[in-house]
Amino acid sequence: MKNLRLGYGIIMLICMLLVFITGCGKAGGNRNTGQETTENSGLKDNVISWQASYSRLENQYDLALAADHIYGCYVKEDRILLDIINKEEFFVEETLVLSDASFIAGMVADQGGNVYLLGNKGDSTGLWKIDAGGSLQDYKEMELEDTEKVQDLLLKGIYTDQNGYLFVWCEMIVPEIETSEGRESEVWHWEDRVYIKDGQLKTCFYEKIADMAGTDVLNFQIGTDGKPIFVVKDADGVYMQEIDVAQKGRKDAIRLEKSEEFFDTDYISSLENIVSVDDGFLYCQNNELFEYHYNTQKAKKILNLSTYGIFSTDILFLAKKQDVIEIIDNHEEIGHTEFISFTLGETEKKTVSLGLIEMIPDLEKVVAEFNRYSSEYRVEIVDYIAQEGNYEDAIEQLKLDIVTGNAPDIITVGGIDYSIFSEKGVLADLYDFMQEDAQVSKDMLMQSVVGAYEDGGHLYSIAPAFQLHSMWGYGDVTGGRSGVTFEELFQILGESGKDLNAIAGFSADEPVLTRLCTVSMDEFVDWERGTCNFNGDYFKKVLSFAKEYTGNYTGGTNLERIRNREVVMSVGIVSSVADYQIQKELYGGDAAFIGYPVAEGSGTAVAFRGSVVAINAKKEEQEGAWEFVKFYLLHGYDGKGFPIMQEQFNQVLAAAMAEEYDIMEDERTERAPKGYYYEGDEYILVYAAAQEDVDAVARLIESAGSRFMSHTMIQNIIDEEAEAYFSGQVDLDNTVEKIQNRVQLYLNERK
């Protein structure tokens, strides 16, 4: 559960790891090492798995608790209110006003059905109590001893045990006197304290743990057996330590064994939503729910939250009792709080598997939304890094699975040279699915973009957004030309008294070579026939350009060099109309696209943004796979780059021409910039675009005829052989012959 503060009419959330008060943290890494999986893989239909029931609550809450009733706390009209909600029908039975409350840190229910709210009223700290009959008792102020000199006192939560004791968990900065070289000094440090209070709110005693020398209190919890326990990380790992209420002290610490890196420092710090269960705790990590037990000292995966349309960062309350899991969350897409109950049962949804190298937020969000709204299909994620342990092995295993037909139903192909697989019949032609689909047909897509990604008239991969890679410069230099060859580019530069180093945006040596190859790899490789042409004159010019380019940097900012016409062209990315407007400003209002030097075409290339997906042609569940891919195209655009759906693209261009305004603190409105560029002390701000700006970007997209795509294995071969040429050890002719032979051998091996 999260904290609730009232101030200046807004809600302030403080996130923490609590038992009945769960918080939000940053998503962790992808490691699942040392964790056993109990959730069914979901790759068969009609299996026993966790089945979710969703119930919408009447208001959106900032703190929540599920006991015999559901309790939801929120701010309205500068007051903190508490709804008491019927847990069967989910209607609000009563709304209580917490008079003069300024901050609520948490809620807890005891065995008698009483609910306690910990918080502040003005400068005082105290409790509100709701008895089992639903009556709100008067606020009772309580004392937190020895806090006269502390700073930044933070209330973290309230708990209760079977004997009626209340436990108030706080964090604070405290002073201590330390002696060094015979001199005393006051040193301040963070400290966690738990105050143990009786039924009259009198402090029996308190326990403290200093956050020093790598020590960090991960959690305080009351176990289901009633034992109050600290879970603490230090330099040696993790330990648990029980508070002995009867003896007013702490028992001996019990060190938890490190289990295959489960308690690795970086890993344990990424845990979210820690809550107590029998002999252990639940926690979320990487948007998956796990259960850790002290007796076995192992973690078991319970379920993947994305599968059920849930994000761990949205969770307000989490609990597990026997075979029932309860979650209260603020689902961001629908803008309200919901109660979700999980029980074990048989699913009727068909399962579609999604294989990926690593989870990217844009795709995870779409998976969650698809699983929430689809009545027929459910996507299960297959994380190859989690299985293989590292990126390189994950890539190789996914490629092997693709070739053998063992890959999941849907595949993310970013970072994979999947053009080699296209003609093997292992990837489905997405155009086939679009022929009979009224929601996403071929003519609804940006034609120049999908056209650039076609292989032999087929489309094997797609993403919901794209961006452009091109070269531009002063209009009086480019002369309105585009799609120039290297000879033409050098001639254009020469007419202005410049050489290739008057082009900004490149680095030296291999980065230049990589950029040029990525723009035009399709010109050198015939993927359909499995042949290549790296020993021709055009590729020789690519290598020569990469060798000769130095950038000729003589100091000053890029903006200064453009204004001084030391630089007359730039290479880079255009992912919005604002990007074009900024470059236009940099070039004095006279920017024109000339494109990269190419053998044919405009020299402007398109590149998918986000996760690029394909459908496995060897699997039976292709219809379900397409349903997800279609959903991804319709709902996966996140505002970055240009959308691939034509209708969405038109909306983005219209929005680029619409003014936006910010409301300032004094309630004035101020025009908001669409984009900005700054170097040193100089800023360029651009606002609503003119029609001519939008038209220029639309023409550039329409002219794009190639794809900006990395082919890692081939690029590695090129870079390795080019190194000797760049250093002068091998001449140009021998270099291109070596590259030709090695790449052709690589292509032959994959036929």
GIZIVEN-V61410 format. One line per field, one symbol per residue. phi: phi as a letter, one per 30 degrees, with the letter a starting at -180 (. if undefined). psi: psi as a letter, one per 20 degrees, with the letter a starting at -180 (. if undefined). burial: I if it has 16 or more other C-alpha atoms within 10 Angstrom, else O. A space follows every 50 residues. Layout:
phi=???
psi=???
burial=???
This chain:
phi=.cdbbcahibcccccacbdcbcbbbddddcdceicdccddeidbdhcdad ccccbdcdbcccbabcbdcccbcacbhibccbcccddccicddacccdei dcabclbaccddidbcccabbicccabcbcdddjdddddcdbccdhcdcd bhdbdclbbbcdcidcbccbbacbcbcccbhiccbcccadbcbbccbddc idddabcbbddbhidbddabbcddciddbdcbcbdckbbcbddcddchac dddcddddchieceeddddcdbhdbdbehladacahibcbbccddchbcc dcacddecibcddcdcbbabbhcbccbcbcdddcibdbcbccbdacccdd cccbcbdadceddeddedddddcdccbbccdccddddcjadddddddddd ddddicdddcbdcdicddeddeddiccddddddddccddbceddcddddd ddcdbhicccbabdbbbccabbaeddcdiidaidddeddddddddcibbd ddccjdcchdeddddddddbeddcbcddcibbbccddddeddddeddddb ihdcjideddddddhdcbbbclccbaddeddddddeciibcbdciddbda jdicccbdcidccbcddccdddddddededddddbcdcicicdddedddd ddddddccdbbccdddidcbdcddabbbbiccbbcbceddeddddddddd ddddbbcdbdbedddddeddddeddddidbdddddddddedddddddddc d
psi=qrqpqppkjrpppoqrorfjnqaqaqqaajpjpjpqpipqhjjqrlrpap ppppppqhrpqhqqpochrpppprpplkqpqopoppigikqohqpqpnpj pipphrqqpaijjqppppaqociqpaqqporhijpprqppqqpoqljhjr qlpophrqrqaijjqqpoprqrpqqqpqppljpqqppqrqppqopoqaij kppgrqqqppmqljppohqpqorijjppppoppahicpqqpqpohgilaq rqqoppqpnljhkqghghijqqlpqqrpkbqqqqpkkqprppphghlqpp pgqohhhjkqphiiphqpqpodkppppprnohhikrqqppppqpapqiqp ppqopqgqpphhhgghgggghhipihqppppoohhhghhrgghgghhggg hghijjrrhqppjpipmihhigjijipqohhhhihjoihnrgiiroghgh hhjqokjqoirqrirrrqpaqraphighkjqrlqrgghghggghhjkrai ijpqiqaqdhhgggghhhhkhihipnhgikrrnjjrhghhhgggghghpi hlpjrrrgghhghjkhpiqqqbpojrhhgghghgghkkjlpqphrqprhq aiipqqpqqbppqrpoiiqhlhghghhggghghhjipjipapqipgghgh hghghhipqqqqorhjjqppppqhrqpqpcjpqppqbpqrhhgghggghg ghipjrpnppnggghggggghhghghijhprgghghggggggghgghhij .
burial=IIIIIIOOOOIOIIIIIIIIIIIIIOIIOIIIOOIOOOIOIIOOOOIOII OIOOIIIOOIIIIIIIOOIIIIIIIOOIIIIIIIIIIOOIOIOOOOOIOO IIIIIIIIIIOOIIIIIIIIIOOOIIIIIIIOOIOIOOIOOOOIOOOOOI OOOOIIIIIIIOOOIIIIIIIIIIIOOOOOOOOOOOOOOIIIIIIIIOOO IOIOOIOOIIIOOOIIIIIIIIIIOOIIIIIIIIOOIIIIIIIOIOOOOI OOOOOIIOOOIIIOIOIIIIIIIIIIIIOIIIIIIIIIIIIIOOOOOIII IIIIIIIIIIIIIIIIIIIIOOOOIIIIIIIOOOOOIIIIIIIOOOIOII IIIIIIIIIOOOIIIIIIIIIIOOOOIIIIIIIIIIIIOOOOOIIOIIIO OIIOIOIIIIIIIIOIIIIIIIIOOIIIIIIOIIOOOOOIIIOOIIOIII IIIIIOOIIIIIIIIIIIIIIIIIIOIIOOIIIIIIOOIOOIIOOOOIII IIIIOIOOIIOIIIIIIIIIIIIIIIIOOIIIIIIOOIIIIIIOIIIOII IOOOOOOIIOIIOOOIIIIIIOIIIIIIIIIIIIIIIOOOIIIIIIIIOO IIIIIIIIIIIIIIIIIIIOIIOIIIIIIIIIIIOIIOOOIIIIIOOIIO OIIOOIIOOOOOOOOOOOOOOOIIIOOOOOOOOOOIIIIOOOIIOIIOOI IOIIIIIIIIIOOIIOIIIOIIIOIIOOOOOIOOIIIIIIOIIIOIIOOO O
